[in-house]
Amino acid sequence: MTGLQVPTPLRSRANPDEYGCTVLSTGVSDYADGAEDLVTALLENAQDRGSLSDELTLAARTWPERYHLDHGRANVLRTLALPPDAAVLEIGCGTGAITSHLAERCRYVDAVEPVASRARGARARTRDLGDVEVFVGGIEDVPEVPAYDVVVVIGVLEYVGSGSDDDEVYTSFLRAAHARLRPGGQLVLAIENQLGVKYLCGAAEDHTGRAWDGVTGYPDGGVARTFSRKRLLGLVDRAGFGGTTVLGAFPDYKLTRALLSDELIAASPRLATQLPAFPSPDWAGDADRVADEERVWAELVDAGLAAQHSNSFLVLAAKDGEPRLWPDTVLASFFSTDRAADFCTQSVVERGDHGLRVRRTPLAAHPGAAHGVRVVSTVDDVVDAPTVLDLAQRHPERLTELLGRWRDLVVARAEDLGPRLWDLTPQNLLVTPSGLVPIDLEWSVDGCTADDVLARGILITADELARGGRVPGPTVGDIVRDLCGRLGLDESAVLDVATAEARFQVIRQAGRCDPAYLADRTEELTRAWTVRLAEPSAG
């Protein structure tokens, strides 16, 4: 490519090897998790290599494989307003889980990865996605020319110093990123929080596998080092970046469920408490938790300390001026990507004309229906109120009244909601002084009736109440019978709907699966429901 017009100086050095990668240097890092060869083979043979690939997600069996292949990996960047004409430099691209998303969103992507086996995976994944070049090396191998609109550093900064406590090592790396940004360019950096709430509760540190390691300042050293919010922002500031935006990521930046702004935590403590979905997984082991993470997080929110203790940070910093990648009207975003691609969604909490609202949209460009099931876009006002299920769990003496009001609403709304009635369960119904308010009616199921939804709601509610152990009944099935008696419903209809619920859950996970698979898995999950109904209540 020498002598040709190229979009970035780095591309003038492109000289792909037999794997399609250009080797700039070796020995920068030898980090590997052992899944690289299998992941690369899967990527080379996949029909769909996009960032929402069901094929790749379903192929992952172990945690390292999920880290490389799960379509939730790109969630940490999905809310960002990445410029479609941008030239992007990604440092430490791994096997391309983030690279694939960047390729789908931006014009040019130069992906740099120090480990050759990982770079080959990134090349395999992006072979047919956008304009991507993959290089083996480090940031020091990229010409020190302001050629990029965005530099992406996801899960990399913590390894830069090989566990060193010397800030200059990390600041020097960030200065190198700064030097390669054009005027107005943006840094996108994600890293675990040294003082994340899961670590405060005793979870093993993700890199060392030792409980309390980061919280106590890594007294025994290690291969990596994370930082508190204050120290991390100090590194970014000393590297020359201007204004910054910091989002808290849960359960972390790896498979992000929620991104929370400081404004959201202040404006809506209830949402800030609910969106993370605890407990956070322990990727490094199963250390004993000494405290309930959900309860600790709620106390941190109430005390005004939550912004310091999210499990990971997403930092957006500008070379000059203010960062522009996070939409001004958005206070938070959260994702449902533990499902088939047609059903994956992003929800944003945004300012509306009369307060906050939640806007939910499918992530797929052209989402389809599968076996009569689809997701739909929704917009709900944020109301500071508990759900029917929340109140029933806290005040079991109100159970008959609350479920009776839910039953009456299901019957009243059956005609106008049609297939969206499927989602009108007690978990999706707020109790406000002015009445019941439905929320999150994202699922549409062809042919569902009010009787189906009432039976489904009883089944799911009995399961949830049994976990809390605060309602009468030695087994889940006994709680079903009790609830049916309170509402005058036919118990056999509730037991029959277990098959419909099992079928729905199979479709939710597998999407456009073939009828034989759907029938077999539905039978398996129906048997699981039968077992669940015979299990004892937690009480």
C-alpha positions in Angstrom: 0.0 0.0 0.0 3.1 2.3 0.1 2.5 5.3 -2.1 -1.2 4.9 -2.2 -3.7 7.3 -0.6 -4.6 5.6 2.7 -7.1 6.8 5.4 -4.5 6.6 8.2 -0.7 6.6 8.3 -0.7 3.2 10.0 -2.3 1.6 6.9 0.7 2.6 4.8 2.5 -0.1 6.8 0.0 -2.8 6.1 1.6 -5.9 4.9 -0.8 -8.8 5.7 0.6 -12.2 6.6 -1.1 -15.5 5.8 -3.7 -14.8 8.5 -4.5 -11.3 7.1 -2.7 -9.5 10.0 0.2 -7.1 9.7 2.9 -7.8 12.3 4.4 -4.5 13.6 6.1 -5.9 16.6 6.0 -8.9 19.0 6.6 -9.3 22.7 4.5 -6.4 23.9 2.3 -8.9 25.7 1.8 -12.7 26.0 -1.5 -12.6 27.7 -3.9 -15.4 26.6 -6.9 -17.1 28.3 -6.6 -20.4 26.4 -9.7 -20.0 24.3 -8.1 -18.2 21.4 -7.6 -21.1 19.0 -11.1 -22.5 19.5 -12.6 -19.0 19.2 -10.7 -18.3 16.0 -11.8 -21.6 14.5 -15.4 -20.8 15.3 -15.0 -17.3 13.8 -13.5 -18.7 10.6 -16.4 -21.1 10.1 -19.3 -18.9 11.2 -21.9 -17.7 8.8 -22.8 -14.7 10.9 -19.9 -12.8 12.5 -21.7 -9.6 13.4 -21.8 -8.1 16.9 -25.3 -9.6 17.4 -24.5 -13.1 16.1 -26.7 -15.7 17.7 -24.5 -18.4 16.0 -21.5 -17.2 18.0 -23.3 -16.5 21.2 -24.8 -20.0 21.3 -21.4 -21.6 20.5 -19.8 -20.2 23.7 -19.7 -22.8 26.5 -17.1 -21.4 29.0 -16.6 -17.9 30.4 -13.5 -17.2 28.2 -15.5 -18.2 25.2 -18.4 -16.0 26.2 -16.0 -13.1 26.7 -15.0 -13.4 23.1 -18.3 -14.3 21.5 -21.3 -13.2 23.5 -23.4 -10.5 21.7 -23.6 -8.6 25.0 -19.9 -7.7 24.7 -20.5 -4.6 22.6 -23.1 -3.2 25.0 -20.6 -0.9 26.7 -20.4 1.1 23.5 -23.9 0.7 22.0 -25.3 3.9 23.5 -22.5 6.1 22.1 -23.1 8.4 19.2 -20.0 7.2 17.3 -19.6 9.2 14.1 -20.4 7.1 11.0 -17.5 8.7 9.1 -15.0 8.3 11.9 -11.5 6.7 11.7 -11.1 4.6 14.9 -8.0 3.2 16.5 -8.7 0.3 18.8 -5.9 -0.7 21.1 -6.0 -4.2 22.5 -8.8 -5.5 20.2 -8.5 -9.1 21.4 -10.4 -11.4 19.0 -12.6 -8.6 17.8 -15.8 -8.7 19.9 -15.7 -4.9 20.1 -14.1 -4.4 16.7 -17.1 -6.0 15.0 -19.4 -3.3 16.5 -17.0 -0.5 15.6 -16.9 -1.9 12.0 -20.7 -1.8 11.8 -20.8 1.8 13.1 -17.8 3.6 11.7 -16.0 4.1 8.4 -12.5 3.0 9.2 -11.2 0.8 12.0 -7.5 0.1 12.7 -7.4 -2.7 15.3 -4.2 -3.3 17.2 -3.6 -6.3 19.3 -0.2 -7.4 20.9 -1.0 -11.1 20.9 -0.8 -12.7 17.4 -3.3 -15.6 18.2 -5.9 -13.0 19.3 -5.3 -10.7 16.3 -6.0 -13.7 14.0 -9.4 -14.0 15.7 -10.1 -10.4 15.1 -9.1 -10.7 11.5 -11.4 -13.7 11.1 -14.3 -11.9 12.7 -14.1 -8.7 10.7 -13.2 -10.3 7.3 -16.6 -9.2 5.8 -17.4 -6.3 8.2 -16.7 -2.8 7.1 -13.2 -1.4 6.5 -11.0 -3.0 9.1 -7.2 -3.5 9.2 -5.7 -5.7 12.0 -2.2 -5.2 13.3 -0.1 -7.1 15.8 1.7 -4.7 18.1 1.1 -2.0 20.6 0.2 1.7 20.6 3.9 2.6 20.3 3.8 0.9 16.8 1.1 3.3 15.6 2.6 6.5 14.0 2.5 9.4 16.3 0.2 11.4 14.0 -3.2 12.9 14.9 -5.1 10.6 12.5 -8.0 9.3 14.5 -11.4 10.6 15.5 -11.8 8.0 18.3 -9.3 5.9 20.2 -10.9 2.9 22.0 -9.3 1.3 25.0 -11.5 -1.4 26.4 -10.1 -3.6 29.2 -6.5 -2.6 28.4 -5.3 0.1 30.7 -5.2 -2.2 33.7 -2.6 -4.4 32.0 -0.3 -1.6 30.7 1.9 -1.4 33.7 2.0 -5.2 34.5 0.6 -4.4 38.0 2.9 -1.4 38.6 1.8 1.2 41.1 3.6 3.9 39.1 1.1 6.3 37.7 3.5 7.5 35.1 3.3 4.2 33.2 -0.4 4.6 32.7 -0.3 8.3 32.1 2.3 7.7 29.4 0.1 5.2 27.6 -2.8 7.7 27.7 -0.6 10.5 26.4 0.2 8.2 23.4 -3.5 7.9 22.8 -4.0 11.6 23.1 -1.2 12.2 20.5 -2.9 10.0 17.9 -6.3 11.8 18.1 -7.3 14.6 15.7 -8.4 17.9 17.1 -11.8 17.3 18.7 -11.0 13.6 19.0 -12.4 11.4 21.7 -11.0 8.7 24.0 -13.3 5.8 25.0 -11.9 3.9 27.9 -13.4 1.0 30.0 -11.9 -0.5 33.1 -13.0 -2.3 36.3 -13.2 -0.1 39.4 -10.7 -0.9 42.2 -13.4 -0.1 44.7 -16.5 -1.6 42.9 -19.4 -2.6 45.1 -19.0 -6.3 44.3 -15.4 -6.1 45.6 -16.6 -4.3 48.7 -18.8 -7.3 49.3 -16.0 -9.8 49.0 -16.0 -10.9 45.4 -12.7 -12.1 44.0 -10.7 -9.5 42.1 -11.2 -10.2 38.4 -7.5 -10.3 37.5 -5.9 -11.9 40.5 -8.7 -14.1 41.8 -8.1 -12.9 45.4 -10.8 -11.4 47.5 -10.1 -7.8 48.8 -7.0 -7.5 46.6 -7.9 -4.3 44.8 -9.7 -2.8 47.8 -6.5 -3.1 49.9 -4.3 -1.7 47.2 -2.9 -5.0 45.7 -0.5 -5.7 48.6 0.9 -8.8 46.8 1.2 -7.3 43.4 -0.2 -9.0 40.3 -0.5 -8.9 36.5 -2.9 -6.0 36.4 -4.0 -3.0 38.4 -7.3 -1.1 38.5 -8.0 2.3 40.0 -10.5 4.3 42.0 -12.5 6.9 40.1 -10.4 9.7 41.5 -7.1 8.2 40.6 -8.3 7.1 37.1 -9.6 10.6 36.3 -6.3 12.0 37.5 -4.4 9.8 35.0 -6.7 11.0 32.2 -6.3 14.6 33.2 -2.5 14.4 33.4 -2.4 12.8 29.9 -3.8 16.1 28.5 -7.5 15.3 28.0 -10.1 18.0 28.5 -13.6 17.4 30.0 -14.7 13.9 30.8 -17.9 12.0 31.2 -17.9 9.0 33.5 -20.6 6.2 33.4 -20.8 3.4 35.9 -21.1 0.0 34.2 -22.9 -3.1 35.7 -22.2 -5.8 36.2 -19.0 -4.5 34.5 -17.8 -3.4 31.1 -17.5 -7.0 29.8 -21.1 -8.0 29.5 -22.8 -4.7 30.4 -26.3 -4.7 31.6 -26.5 -1.0 32.6 -24.7 2.2 32.2 -25.5 4.9 34.8 -24.7 8.6 34.8 -24.1 10.6 37.9 -27.2 12.6 37.0 -29.4 9.4 37.0 -28.2 8.4 40.4 -29.1 11.8 41.8 -32.4 12.2 39.9 -33.9 8.7 40.3 -32.4 6.7 43.2 -35.0 4.0 42.6 -33.9 3.4 39.1 -30.3 3.7 40.0 -30.9 0.9 42.6 -32.9 -1.3 40.3 -31.1 -1.2 36.9 -27.9 -3.0 37.8 -29.6 -6.4 38.5 -27.5 -8.0 41.3 -25.7 -10.1 42.3 -22.8 -9.4 39.9 -21.1 -12.5 38.6 -17.7 -13.6 39.8 -15.6 -14.2 36.7 -12.5 -15.1 38.7 -14.0 -17.6 41.1 -16.6 -18.1 43.8 -15.3 -16.2 46.7 -17.7 -15.9 49.6 -19.6 -12.6 49.7 -19.8 -11.1 53.2 -22.6 -8.8 52.4 -25.6 -8.6 50.0 -24.4 -6.6 47.0 -27.9 -5.3 46.2 -28.5 -4.0 49.7 -25.0 -2.4 49.9 -25.5 -0.7 46.5 -28.9 0.7 47.7 -27.2 2.2 50.8 -24.4 3.7 48.6 -27.1 5.3 46.4 -28.9 6.6 49.4 -25.7 8.0 50.9 -24.6 9.8 47.7 -21.6 7.6 47.3 -22.7 5.3 44.5 -20.8 7.1 41.7 -17.5 6.0 43.4 -18.4 2.4 43.6 -19.8 1.1 40.3 -18.2 -2.2 39.3 -16.6 -0.7 36.1 -16.2 2.7 34.6 -16.7 3.9 31.0 -14.7 7.1 30.6 -15.3 9.4 27.7 -12.6 12.1 27.4 -12.0 14.8 24.7 -8.6 15.8 23.3 -9.9 19.3 23.6 -13.3 20.7 24.5 -16.0 18.4 25.9 -16.8 14.8 25.0 -19.7 14.4 22.6 -20.2 10.7 22.4 -22.8 10.3 25.2 -26.1 11.8 24.1 -27.0 14.9 26.1 -30.6 13.8 26.8 -29.7 10.3 28.1 -29.1 9.6 31.8 -28.7 5.9 31.6 -29.0 2.9 29.3 -29.6 -0.7 29.9 -29.7 -3.8 27.8 -31.5 -7.1 27.4 -29.0 -9.2 25.3 -29.5 -12.6 27.1 -31.8 -13.6 24.3 -32.0 -14.2 20.5 -30.8 -11.3 18.4 -34.3 -10.5 17.1 -35.3 -9.9 20.6 -32.3 -8.0 22.0 -33.1 -4.5 23.1 -31.6 -1.3 24.4 -33.4 1.0 26.8 -32.4 4.6 27.5 -33.5 6.7 30.4 -33.9 10.2 28.9 -35.4 13.6 29.7 -38.9 14.1 28.4 -41.3 17.0 28.3 -42.7 16.1 31.7 -39.8 14.3 33.5 -37.9 11.2 32.8 -39.0 8.4 30.5 -37.6 5.0 29.3 -37.4 4.4 25.6 -36.9 0.8 24.6 -35.9 -0.2 21.0 -34.7 -3.4 19.4 -31.0 -3.6 18.7 -31.2 -5.5 15.5 -31.5 -3.3 12.3 -34.4 -5.4 11.0 -35.8 -7.5 13.9 -38.2 -10.2 12.9 -40.8 -12.4 14.6 -40.2 -16.0 15.5 -43.1 -18.4 15.9 -45.5 -15.6 16.5 -43.3 -13.9 19.1 -41.7 -10.4 18.7 -40.5 -7.5 20.7 -41.9 -4.0 20.2 -40.6 -0.5 20.9 -42.0 1.1 24.1 -41.9 4.5 25.8 -42.8 4.7 29.5 -42.7 7.6 31.9 -40.5 7.0 34.9 -42.8 6.8 37.9 -41.3 6.5 41.4 -43.6 3.7 42.5 -43.4 0.0 43.5 -44.8 -2.8 41.3 -47.6 -5.1 42.3 -45.1 -7.8 43.0 -42.9 -5.5 45.1 -45.8 -4.5 47.3 -47.1 -8.1 47.6 -43.8 -9.3 48.8 -43.5 -6.5 51.4 -47.1 -6.6 52.4 -48.5 -10.1 52.1 -51.7 -9.0 53.8 -52.5 -7.0 50.7 -51.9 -9.9 48.3 -55.6 -10.6 47.5 -56.4 -6.9 46.9 -53.3 -6.3 44.7 -53.7 -9.4 42.6 -57.4 -8.7 42.3 -56.7 -5.2 40.8 -54.2 -6.8 38.4 -56.8 -9.4 37.3 -59.4 -6.7 36.6 -56.9 -4.6 34.6 -55.9 -7.7 32.4 -59.5 -8.3 31.6 -60.2 -4.6 30.9 -57.1 -4.2 28.6 -57.3 -7.5 26.7 -58.9 -6.0 23.6 -56.8 -2.9 23.1 -53.5 -4.5 24.0 -54.0 -7.6 21.9 -50.8 -9.7 21.6 -49.0 -7.2 23.9 -51.2 -8.4 26.8 -48.7 -11.2 27.3 -46.4 -9.0 29.3 -49.1 -7.5 31.6 -48.0 -9.5 34.7 -47.7 -8.2 38.3 -44.0 -7.5 37.7 -44.8 -5.0 35.0 -47.5 -3.0 36.9 -46.8 0.0 39.0 -49.0 0.9 42.0 -49.5 4.6 42.1 -51.9 6.8 44.0 -53.9 7.4 40.8 -54.1 3.7 39.9 -52.1 0.9 38.2 -49.6 1.8 35.5 -48.3 -0.8 33.0 -44.6 -0.6 32.1 -42.2 -2.6 30.0 -44.8 -4.3 27.7 -42.1 -5.3 25.2 -43.3 -8.8 24.3 -46.0 -9.5 21.7 -47.3 -13.0 21.5 -49.8 -13.8 18.8 -53.1 -15.4 20.0 -52.6 -14.8 23.7 -55.8 -14.3 25.7 -56.7 -12.7 29.1 -57.0 -16.2 30.6 -53.5 -17.1 29.3 -52.0 -13.9 30.9 -53.8 -14.4 34.2 -52.6 -18.0 34.4 -49.0 -16.9 33.3 -49.0 -14.1 35.9 -50.1 -16.5 38.7 -47.4 -19.0 37.7 -44.6 -16.4 37.6 -45.8 -14.6 40.8 -46.0 -17.9 42.7 -42.4 -18.7 41.7 -41.2 -15.3 42.9 -43.2 -15.3 46.1 -41.9 -18.8 46.9 -38.3 -17.5 46.6 -39.1 -14.8 49.2 -40.9 -17.3 51.5 -43.5 -14.8 52.7 -46.7 -16.4 51.5 -48.6 -19.5 52.7 -47.8 -22.8 51.1 -45.1 -25.4 51.6 -44.4 -25.8 47.8 -44.6 -23.5 44.8 -47.6 -25.5 43.6 -49.4 -24.9 46.9 -48.8 -21.2 46.4 -50.4 -21.4 42.9 -53.4 -23.1 44.5 -53.7 -20.4 47.2 -53.5 -17.6 44.6 -56.0 -19.2 42.4 -58.4 -19.5 45.3 -58.0 -15.9 46.2 -58.8 -14.8 42.6 -61.4 -17.4 41.8 -59.3 -18.9 39.0 -59.1 -22.4 37.7 -55.9 -24.1 39.0 -55.7 -26.4 36.1 -55.5 -23.5 33.7 -52.4 -22.2 35.5 -50.7 -25.6 35.4 -51.6 -25.9 31.7 -50.0 -22.5 30.9 -46.6 -23.9 32.1 -46.3 -25.4 28.6 -47.0 -22.1 26.9 -44.5 -20.3 29.2 -41.9 -23.0 28.5 -42.5 -22.6 24.7 -42.1 -18.8 25.0 -38.8 -19.1 26.9 -37.4 -21.4 24.2 -38.3 -19.0 21.5 -37.0 -16.1 23.6 -33.6 -17.8 23.8 -33.4 -19.6 20.4 -35.4 -17.2 18.1 -36.1 -18.6 14.7 -35.4 -22.2 15.7 -36.8 -25.1 13.7 -40.1 -26.7 14.9 -38.5 -29.9 16.0 -36.0 -28.2 18.3 -38.8 -26.0 19.6 -41.0 -29.0 20.5 -38.2 -30.9 22.2 -36.9 -27.9 24.3 -40.5 -27.0 25.2 -41.0 -30.5 26.5 -37.8 -30.2 28.6 -38.7 -26.9 30.1 -42.3 -28.0 30.8 -40.8 -30.9 32.9 -38.6 -28.3 34.7 -41.7 -26.3 35.6 -43.4 -29.5 36.9 -40.3 -30.1 39.1 -40.4 -26.4 40.2 -44.0 -26.6 41.3 -43.1 -29.5 43.6 -40.2 -27.7 45.2 -40.5 -26.2 48.7 -41.0 -22.5 49.3 -38.1 -20.6 50.9 -40.3 -20.0 53.9 
